[in-house]
Amino acid sequence: MTARSVQRLIPALAVSEGAGVTVHRTIGTPALKNLDPFLMLDHFSSDDPNDYLAGFPDHPHRGFVTVTYMLDGHLLHQDSMGNRGDLRAGGAQWMKAASGVIHSEMPQQSNGLMRGFQLWVNLPAAEKMREPGYQEFSPEAIPEIAGNGTQVRLLAGEYGGQTGPIADPHTRAQYLDVRLAAGIGFNRALDPAATAFAYVFEGSASVAGTALPRHSLAVLGEGDSVALTAGGEGTRFILVAGRPLNEPIVQYGPFVMNTRQEIEQAMRDYQEGRLVQSKASVVRA
Ligand code: FE2
């Protein structure tokens, strides 16, 4: 086994999104434009309603998948497929925007903590203009595996003999939320063909001697495993892996295609009200 080390450490950048929601962004910043197959990682975390009340009113997406994981708080999702979904603490949502979706994500609280992640996962060229899809997973649908100072919530992939509910066949994505008590180590086999990263959102951790401070993303180098160790106050991080698509990426905001022409088409379609080509919600990856 070759343990992966930290290839790059990306501190989160505060970015204003939606109607003025402050998020901590790592993937999708000038320092890390994308991390094939991942296009963006936003961590939202605030107990100040001014940071999140404006929410994310109607906006479009085309060409990829959004995965939202709520840690605290309550968002209401509504989309052009006719889905209406409650995102509550511990739950997750997988939305394949593909040919086009317009949706909103609005806070259903006026105070308290709002915390979670949104990850954008790219789609291969052959999938970008297919029908959109939507799946929602309640907190209970996400397996929790605990033992030895370790607590894992399994969103995607396999761990401890269980399988996470989110399936992304094009990238074979794995997505774990890992909590470790002070000084505890966490070892995991990783697909050697996969891009992998860890993002620390509580406490601190280290990988092969490199410290990972809170709100930083560690891009992991080559290897078939990873070993993380919690710092003195314990830690909580997400560990995500997926196979790269190795296709050209042309992005303009919420549209991610393979060519400039396709992006121009997406912008025209949006301006002319043709972005949403299918209102059907297809529940498959
Ligand atoms: Fe969105």
Residues whose N, C-alpha, C, O or C-beta is under 5 A from the ligand:
A	BS01	FE2	none
